[in-house]
Amino acid sequence: MRLLGLGLPDSELRQFYRRLADAEKGHGELFIRLARRCDGFAERLEQMLRLEARLVRELPLRPAIH
């Protein structure tokens, strides 16, 4: 989101995307902290990282958010 915001000509919209990116980063960090409490966390994280890396390699690069 931060990268998307940087390309916008409207400064208010750029700032909105920056704040949104900061909030999303905080959510991600919270989810990881909570997940670390679960049995099997390290193994599952490794599995997810491998799958995500494969997706990044195989999917076409295009500007999009989900």
URVENVEN-V226580 format. One record per pair of residues at least 6 apart in sequence whose ideal C-beta (glycine too) atoms are under 8 Angstrom apart, sorted by the first residue. I is the first residue (numbers start at 1). J is the second residue. Records with the same first field share a line. If there is no record, write none. Layout:
I = J ; J
This chain:
1 = 17 ; 20 ; 21 ; 24 ; 65
2 = 17 ; 18 ; 21
4 = 17 ; 63 ; 65
5 = 13 ; 14 ; 15 ; 16 ; 17 ; 18 ; 20 ; 21
6 = 14 ; 17
8 = 14 ; 17
35 = 41 ; 45
38 = 44
